[in-house]
Amino acid sequence: MSIGNVIALFALCIPVVLSVTGAAVRICSKLEKISAALENMMTRSECSLVRRECPALEALKPAGYHSIVRKSEAAWLSPAPAARRSSSNP
């Protein structure tokens, strides 16, 4: 193989290697950003807890809201609905 062929081969390979390397670096940086965003996300239960305890939203709740919520929670936890739920499960 002559020197000219080796130089031509390198001239073809170097841009391809640089292109693939650049694409890999961009993909890795995007994956790092996605990973960081996922680490900062809340679970659904954490989100609902924060939403329930938000002082800014307390002012927007209608009068008697807490008693309605307590009654519906008590009804949900009472034995009759619990029996219906358990009997409907396979």
C-alpha positions as CSV (number, residue, x, y, z in Angstrom):
1,M,0.0,0.0,0.0
2,S,1.5,3.3,-1.0
3,I,1.7,6.4,1.1
4,G,-0.9,8.1,-1.1
5,N,-3.4,5.3,-0.5
6,V,-2.8,5.5,3.3
7,I,-3.4,9.3,3.3
8,A,-6.5,8.9,1.2
9,L,-7.8,6.2,3.6
10,F,-7.2,8.5,6.6
11,A,-8.8,11.4,4.8
12,L,-12.0,9.3,4.4
13,C,-11.9,7.8,7.9
14,I,-11.2,10.9,10.0
15,P,-14.4,12.8,9.1
16,V,-16.5,9.7,9.7
17,V,-14.9,9.1,13.1
18,L,-15.3,12.7,14.1
19,S,-18.9,12.7,13.0
20,V,-19.7,9.6,15.0
21,T,-17.9,10.8,18.0
22,G,-19.7,14.2,17.9
23,A,-23.1,12.4,17.6
24,A,-22.2,10.2,20.6
25,V,-21.2,13.2,22.7
26,R,-24.5,15.0,21.9
27,I,-26.5,11.9,22.7
28,C,-24.7,11.4,26.0
29,S,-25.3,15.0,27.0
30,K,-29.0,14.8,26.2
31,L,-29.2,11.5,28.2
32,E,-27.5,13.3,31.2
33,K,-30.1,16.1,31.0
34,I,-32.9,13.6,30.9
35,S,-31.5,11.7,33.8
36,A,-31.1,14.9,35.9
37,A,-34.7,15.8,35.1
38,L,-36.0,12.4,36.1
39,E,-34.1,12.6,39.4
40,N,-35.8,15.9,40.2
41,M,-39.3,14.7,39.4
42,M,-41.7,13.9,42.2
43,T,-43.7,10.7,42.5
44,R,-47.5,11.0,42.1
45,S,-48.0,10.5,45.8
46,E,-45.5,13.2,46.7
47,C,-47.2,15.6,44.2
48,S,-50.6,15.0,45.6
49,L,-49.3,15.5,49.2
50,V,-47.7,18.8,48.2
51,R,-50.9,19.8,46.3
52,R,-53.1,19.0,49.4
53,E,-50.8,21.0,51.8
54,C,-50.2,24.0,49.5
55,P,-51.1,27.2,51.5
56,A,-51.8,29.1,48.3
57,L,-54.5,26.6,47.3
58,E,-56.1,26.6,50.7
59,A,-57.6,30.0,50.1
60,L,-59.2,28.7,46.9
61,K,-61.0,25.8,48.5
62,P,-64.7,26.4,49.2
63,A,-66.2,26.6,52.7
64,G,-66.9,23.2,54.1
65,Y,-64.3,21.5,51.8
66,H,-62.5,19.7,54.6
67,S,-65.7,18.2,56.1
68,I,-66.8,17.0,52.6
69,V,-63.4,15.3,52.1
70,R,-63.4,13.7,55.5
71,K,-66.9,12.3,54.9
72,S,-66.0,10.9,51.5
73,E,-62.8,9.4,52.9
74,A,-64.8,7.9,55.8
75,A,-67.4,6.5,53.4
76,W,-64.7,5.0,51.2
77,L,-63.0,3.3,54.2
78,S,-66.3,2.0,55.8
79,P,-66.8,-1.8,55.7
80,A,-69.6,-1.9,53.1
81,P,-67.7,-0.3,50.2
82,A,-64.6,-2.2,51.2
83,A,-66.6,-5.4,51.0
84,R,-67.9,-4.4,47.6
85,R,-64.5,-3.6,46.4
86,S,-63.0,-6.9,47.6
87,S,-65.8,-8.9,46.1
88,S,-65.5,-7.3,42.7
89,N,-61.8,-8.1,42.6
90,P,-61.0,-11.5,40.9
